[in-house]
Amino acid sequence: MNKIVQGVGNAIVRPAPPPALSHFLKHCLDAYGGENQGAVADYIPELSKASPAHFGIGLATIDGHVYQAGDAGVEFTIQSISKAFVFALALELLGQDRVEAKIGVEPSGESFNSIRLNADNRPFNAMVNAGAIACSGLIYDAEGSGAFDRVLDTMSRFAGRKLSVDEAVFQSERATGDRNRAIGYLLRNNAVLQGNVDEVLDVYFRQCSILVTARDLAVMAGTLANRGVNPVTNEQVATPYAVARTLSVMTTSGMYDYAGEWTYRVGVPAKSGVGGGIIAALPAQFGLGTFSPPLDSHGNSVRGLKVCEEISSHFDLHMLNRSSDVRTSIIADYDIRDMSSRRIRQPHEQAILDDHCRDIRVIELIGALNFANVDYVSRQIALRPRPDLLIIDLRRVPAVTEGGARLFADMLRDLASTNMTTVLSGVDKSSAVWTALAAGLGSEVRRFDLADEAIEWAEDQLIYRYGGFSDGSGSSPLTRQALLDGLDEQELAEISALGETRSFHTGERIIAAGDPASSIFFLLSGMVSVKLVSGSRLASLSHGMVFGEMALIDRDRVRSADVWADSAATCLELSIGQFEVFCERHQRAGQRVSHNLAVLLAKRLIQANARVDLLSSY
């Protein structure tokens, strides 16, 4: 039963239940913990000492959450699971050409320790012993006596912690490794291995003797699922290229001569080891690690297989049974008639934008962009009349595939050939998304941190093009204040006399959030911005406009936002008390100001409703 905690203000706070997946992993433990088929590996004497009762499950999501169930913290030796990570290291260290010249990528259809090469006298793949020993040999050629240290460091980075070796298992592997020696000499006889076979085999035996837990395996598999980025440490351990090739070979050969059955039934890239471990990596979703020593006739953990099958079937996770709707990649598509920037324009500027609102189109994207998503976006752009300026907002895009990035660059080049100016927003130069896109874009693409900034820039281009641009350096007397529209010269002169003219330098804060709302400001010259404490801009105003006017409605309220001078600015500050005195003497003028305020607020409400309608329609 959940404990009930007394919270602040005597409210009852009940702890949230654990995530649903925790319960499912516990269910797997309960369902298969009693499974007594299989036998602990004994061809390496030290492995026979493992307890057949041990059963642990770990699952790492790509956002870094790690689930653990059962004996997920019990250490055991990684054995053949190491082959996947050493293969990735070989690709990183030596390059694909050198690795592929020595090791094939085809399934063998035979047991993992078969003493046989393919028709080209190369190991069939890196997941069988012959291919794994060849990988160790390549790393030994490159690193010499430091080869194993390089392997251990890489596998530690995959796991997100410093790993160590079980020396007793290493000595046992070395003492009983004659079959692997036979494979080693077969490789040297065919020029796959160079140099001292025993020294290469020591690297191989040691890598198989590295101690891990089911949690470690989950994080290591999660790193493969996350395109080489450790989801816990956020370190890029391997390149996406090496990871993709590693997962490919794991799919076809990771479960030895059970690989075809595994792919058919489970459909997730995986690798097993005779120590009782299994890893499974579902790209872009999670990494799974299981530990249970009893093995079947193929050398795979009996309980581990059942857990993987249960998770795949229950949650429909087969990698070839995927569905996706590219139409969800666009969250909003609009012009500035529907949603303009937060800069409040002068009347003549706004008239230009109203007349040419369709010349600026904004498309906001969401989700990871791949080839199909970008193709859909490009077709949607072509469906409507060509705007002069196109803004593509990437704020909600967490990743871009290489194919998506290339098609995106092609799309922008095609748009530029039609004299359309394309602007990107919502993407930081230090982000992985920008890194993926920038290689193909060139330096001519304009980029803004925020969509609002991009829209304001595009509006400026339109206003300038049609002759209405002003740099904000002018001034506006009270006669041009919308809030004071309809007042006569005498009334305006009295307001001017009641108020105080104040000047502010660029970057100076005029109003602070939390201050009493005791006055209103008429902006006579310059520009100001209204911003939340977080820095988010609510509006930018230029001369002839008013701010702080909500004090007219509720003088007891406090300011809800800061106001900063974007340039040197001059304001007439009028206290609410002074304004009330003015209204007592000039009731008609007071009623007119109230009417003007209602009109201004109604316009803002209409604009806010338009934004809500636009966003809720997607």
N, C-alpha and C positions, 0 to 999 in steps of 0.2 A: 504493500500500500504506500502511495506517495506521502511523504511527510508534508504537513501543512505548516507554513512559516508565517509568523505575524509580521506584516510589512509596515511601511510608513503610513502613519495616519490610521493605524489599526485595520488596514486592509489585509485581507487574507491572500497570501501569495503561494500558489501551488507550483512546485517545480515542473518544468516542461517534461513530457515523456521523452525517452531517447528516440533517435531517428528510427524509422520503420525498418531500415536495412539491418540495424543491430538485432532486431527480433528475428529477422530472416536468417542471419548467420547463426544465431543461437538455435534456431529450428534445424539448420543443417547439422549442427553438432549433435543435437538430440536424435535426429533421424538416422545418422550414420555412425554415431559413436559406438554402437554395438556391433557394427560390421566386423566379422572375424575372418573374412577370407584374405588370402594373400600371405606372404611370408617376408620377414625382414631379410634384407640382403646379407649374405654370409660369405660371398666369394672374396670380400675384403674383411678379414677377421674383425677389425675394430667396429665395422658397421653392424655386426651381429649383436653388439652390446646395446643397441638402441631399444628403448621400451616400445613394444607394439601398441601400448595403450595411449601413447602421445597422439594428440589430435588438435591441431591449431589452424586457425583461418585468419588471414589479414586481407584487408581490401583498402586500397588507397585511391581516392578520387583525384582528378587532375587539378582540383583547387586546393589540395593539400590536406584533406581530412583523411585520417587513417582509422578504420574500424579494426577491432581485434576481438577474437572469440576463442575460447578454449586455451590451448597451450601455444598461443601465438608468440610468446616471449621465450620459448624453449629453444636453445641453440642446437644446431645440427650442421653437418657439412653439406655444402652446396652441391657437390658432385657435378653431374653433367649440365646442370642449369648454368654453370659458369660459361659454358660454350657460347651461349648467345651473346654474353657481354664481352667476351674475349674476341669474338668475331667482329662485333661493332668496333672494338678498340683497334683491331687490325685494319679495318677499313679506314678509320680515322688516321691512324699512324702511318700507314703505308700507301693508301690510295687503292681505289677499286681495281685498277689494271694489274697491279702486282699481286693482289689477293686473288683475283679471279684467274690469274695465270696459273696459280698453284692449287686452287680449290674450286670444285664445281658447285652447282646449286640445285642439282636434281636429287629427288628422293632415291634412296637405295633399295627400299623394299626388303632390307635385311636387318638383322639385329645391330644394336649400336656398336658392338665391339667386333664386327666382322673384319677379317683380314683380307680385304679385297678392295681394289681400286676400279675406277670406271675404264671405259675403252681408251681414254686418253692418258691412262696411268696417273690420274689424279684422284683424290678422295671425292666421293659423290657430293658431299656437302659438309658444312662446318658443324653440324649437329651430331654427327657420328664421331667415334673416337679418332679415326684416321684424319678427318678434317679438322678436328679440334687440336690434335697434336701438330698438324701442319700450321695452324694459326699460331700456336705457341712458338713454333719454330720461326715463323716470320717475325714475331715480336722479339725473339731472342737474337735473330740476325740484326735487328735494328738497335736493340738496347743492351745486348751482351749480358753481363752479370746483373744488370739492373732490370732485367726483363720482368721478373716476378714482382719486384717493387712497383713497377709501372702497372702491372695487372691488378695488384692489391689496391693501389691508390684509385684506379679507375672504378673498381667494383665498390670501394668504399664511397666514392662520390655518387654512384648509382643508388646506394643504400642510404646515403645521407648521414652516415656515421663511420667511424674508424672500425674496420673489420680486422679479424685476426685469423690465424691458422691453428687448426687442431693438429699439433705435432704428432700425436699418437696415430691419428688416421693417416697422416702423410707418410710416416714410417711404414705403416701397414700396407698402404698403396704401393710404395716403392718396393717392399719385400715380396709382394705377390703380383707385380705388374709385368710378368713375362709376356703376356699376350700383347700388352701395349708396346713392349720392347720389339716384339715381332713386327707390329705395325710400323714402329719408328724406323726400323731397318729397311722395311719394304719401301717406305717413303724416301729414305736416303738413296736406296738403290735406283729409284726412279727420279732422282734429282729434285724431289719436292722438298726434302730437308737438306740443309747444308750443315756441316760441322759435326759437333759431338752430340750423338743421339741421347746419351744419358743426361747431359745437362739440359737438353730441351725437355726430356721427360720429367726431370725434376720440376721444371716450371709448370708443366701440365699437372703433375701429381699434387703440387702445392695449391694450384688454383682450384682443384677439386676438393681440397681439404679446408677451404675457407669456411669459417663458422658464420652462419646466418640464422635468422628466425623467420617465422612466417610473416611477421610484420616487415622485416627487411625485404623479403621477397616481394611483398605487396608494393613497397615503395620503389623497388628496382623495376618491377613490371609497370608501375605507374609512370616511371620516367620514360619507358618505351612508349607507353600510351600517350604521353604528353610531348611527343616529337623531340625527345632527348632532354627535356627540361625536368629536373627533379621537382615534383610537385610540393615537396616539403621545404627544401632549401632554396628553390627557384634557380638553381645553378644549371646552366646549359652544359650537360655532361657529354652529349654526343650530338652530331649534326642530324637534321631530319633525313638527309640522304642515307647515312649509316643506319639509322633507326628503321627506315622503311625497308631497306634490304635485309636487315636482321629479322624483322617481323615476317617478311616474305618467306625466308628459309624456315623460320619457326613454324609457319603455317603448313608448309609441305613436308617438313622433316623433323619438327621438334619433338614429336611423340614417337619417334622411331618407326617401327613397322606397324604401329597403330595410327599413324598420322592421317591416313585417308579416312578411317572410321571416325577419328576425332574431329576432323574438319566437317564431315558429313553431319555428325550429331551435335557437336558443341559450336563449331564455327568461330573460334577465337584463337588467335596466334598463341602458342603455348610451348613450354619446354619443361621436361621432367628430369628428375635425378634419382639415382638409386638410394640416396640418403632419405628419401621419402617426401621430397619437396616437389611442388609443381608451381610454375608461374603461368599466368594467362594475362595478356595485355590487349584490351579492347580500345583501339585508337580513339582518342578524344573523349573517353569516358572514364576508364578506371584500370588499375592493375590489381590482380588477385594473386595471393600467395597462400598455399596450403602446405601443411606438414602432417604426415602420418606414415610411419616407416613400413608397414606391410605392403608389399608390391605384388602386382599380377605377373603373368608370364612374360609380358612385354617389358617389365622393369618400371612400370608406372604405379604410383600410389593408388591403392584401391579406393580408399576413402576420398582422396583428393580428386580422383576422376569423378566420383559421384557428386561431390560438391560442385565442381565445375559444370557438370551436366545439369544439375538442379538449378543453378543460378542462370545458366544460358536458356534453358527451356522455360523456367518460370517467368523470367523477365523478357523473353523473346529477344535475345541478344546476339543471335547468329549474325556474323558480320555481313553475310550476303542477303540478309532479310532486312534491309534498311528502307526507310521511306522518308522523303523530304519534299516539302512544297516550296519551290523557289519564290513563290509569290509573297512569302512571309519576309523576304529580305528587304522590302521597302515598307517602312513604318509610316512615312508621310511623304506626300508629293503635292506641292502647292506653289502659288506665286505670291507676290507681295500684296496683292489685294486681300488675300486671306490672312497673311501673317507678315507684317513688316518688321523692321528692326525696332529696338527700344529707344531709338533716337526720335524725339518729337520734332517734327519738321516745321519750318516756316510755311505759311499758307501757300506762297507761290511755289515752294519746293514740293509740297504735298500735292499740289495740282498736277505737277509734272509726273510724279509717281503714280497718281491715280490714272492718268491718261496712258501710261506706259507700263502698267503693273505686270502685264504678261511678258514683258521683256526680261524678267528675272524669274527663274524657276529654281525651286529648292527641292532636292530629293534627300530624305533622311533614310539611311540604311541601318539595318539591325542584324546581328548575328555574324558568324564567321562567313567570309566570302570565299567561295570556290568558283570553279569554272562555270558551273550551271547558274549560280546566283548572278555573277557578273554578266553573263549572256542575257539573262532575264532583264536586268537593269538596262542594258544597252538597247534592248527591244522596246522597253517602256519609254525611254527617251525619244525614240524614233516615232512613237505613236502620236505625239502631239506636235503642233507647230514649233519650229525651232526658236528658242529664246536667244537673246543676245548674250545673256550671262546665265550660266548654270552653276549652282552651288550643290556639291555632293557632301553631305555631312556624314562623318564616320565615327561619331562619338560613341555609338553603341556597337561598333564593330570590334570584337576582341582579337581577331586573327584573320589573315589572308593567306590562302594557299599559294604556292608558286604559280600554278596554272591560272588561278584567279587573278594574281598580280599581273601576269603577262597579258591576259585578255583585257584587264582594266587599263593598262598602258596603251594597248592597241585602240581601245575605245576612245580614250582621251585624244590620241593623235588623230583619229578619224573626225572627232568633233572639232578639233582645231582647224582641220582642213576646210571646214565649212564656215570659218570665221566666228565660231562660237567660243567665248571665253569661259573656261571651266575653272572653278575655284573649289578647293578642298577645305573642309573645316572639321573641327572636333578630333584632330589627330596631332599628337605631340611628336616632335622630331626625334625624341629618344625612344619612342614606342616601337614595338615589334611590327605593328601594322605599317608605320611609315617606312621602316627599314625594308619591309617586303615590297612596298610600292615604289619607293624612291629609285631603285635600280633601273626601272624601265621608264620613269616619268621624265627625267631630265630636270633642269633647273628652272624651266620656264613656268611651271605650275605654281600658282599662288596658293598659299596655305594660311589658314587662320586657326587659332586655338578654339574659338567658339563660333557656332553658326550665326549668332547675333552679330558678331563682328564682321563676318563675311557678308551678311545681308546689308549691313550699314555701308560697307565699302562698295557693294554693287549698286546700292541706291545713289551713292555719291557719283558713281560713273554715269548713271542715267541723268541725274540732275545737271552735271557738268556738260554732258553731250547736248542737252536741250537748252543750254544757256541760263540755267537758273541757279548755278552753284554760288554759294557764299561761304566764306571761310570762317564765319562766326565773329569777325572782328568789328562788325557794325554795332549799332545801338538802336534801341527802341524806346521811345518815350512812353509815358503812361497811356497816351492816346491809342497805342497799338496793343494794349494789354487786353486779351480776350475776356478776362474776368471783369474788367472795368468797362466793357463795351456798353454804350448807351448813356454813359455819364457825361455831363456837360463840362465845359472848361473850368467853371468855377468849382464844381465838385472835385474834379481831378486836381486842381490847384490846392484845395484844402487837404486832400489825401496826401499830396506831396509834402505839405507843410507839417502834417501830423507825423509822418514817417521819418526814419533816419536813413540817410544814404551811407552805405557801407561798401568798402572795397576789399577784395580778397585776391591774394596772389595764387598763381598756378599751384595746384596740389594742396591747397589749404582746405581744411574741413570747415564747412559753414554751419552745418547742423550735425549733431551726434545723436545716434540712436539712444533712447532713454532720456533725452532732455525733455523738459516740459514743452508742450505744444502751445506756446504763448504768443506766437506771432506768425505772420505770413511774409513771404519775400517776393517782390516783383523784380525780375531779372532785367536790368536796363541794358547791360552789355556783357559780352563774354558767353561762356558755355559752362554748364555744371552737369554732374551726373548724380543720380540717386542710386545708392547701392546698399545692399544688405550688409550686415556686419561680416558675413563670409566673403564679401567682395563681389558677389554677383550683382550685375547691373540691372536695375529695374527700369530706368529711363535716363535719357540724356536730353537736356533742355538748352535752348539758345535764347538770346535776348528777345524780349516780347512775351515771355512765358512766366508762369508763377509756380512756386513750390512752397510746401508747408501749409497749403490751403485747407487741409483736412482739419486744421485747428478751428476753422470757422464752424465746423459741425459739432466738435466736441473739444472744448477748451481744456477739459480736465485730463485728456489723454496725454500720453508721452509719445515722442517721436519713435517711429518704427524702423527708420532707416537713416543712414548717413547721407549727407549731401556734400560733394566735393567739387571744388573749382577745377574744371579741366583746362581753363585758361584764366588769365586775369579777368576778373568779373566785378561788376558793380551792381548792387541791389538796393532797392528801397525796402527797408524792413518796417513793417507796420504791426504794432502790437494789437492783440485782440481787444484789449481794453480801449485803445484809441479808435479801433474800427467801430466798436459799439457806440462810442460817443458820436462818431460821425453818422452812424445810422439813426441815432435818436434825432439828430438835427436834419437829416435828409432821408426821410422814410422811403420816398420813391427810389432814391439811389440804392438804398439798402435792399429793397425788393429786387431791383435790377441785378445787383451783384448775386443775390441768392439764386435768381433765375439762371444767370450765366454759369454759376457753380454747378447747378443741376445739369446744365447742358454738357459741361466738361466731363462730369462724372458719368453721364449717360453714354458719351462717346467711348470712355474707357471701358465701361461695362460691355458695350457692344463689341469692342475689340477683344476683350477677355473671353466673351462667349464664342466669338469666332474661332479663337485659338482652341478652346475646349472642344467645339464641334469638329474642328479639323482633326485634332488628335484622337478623338473618340471614334472617328469614322474609319480608323485603321485598326 
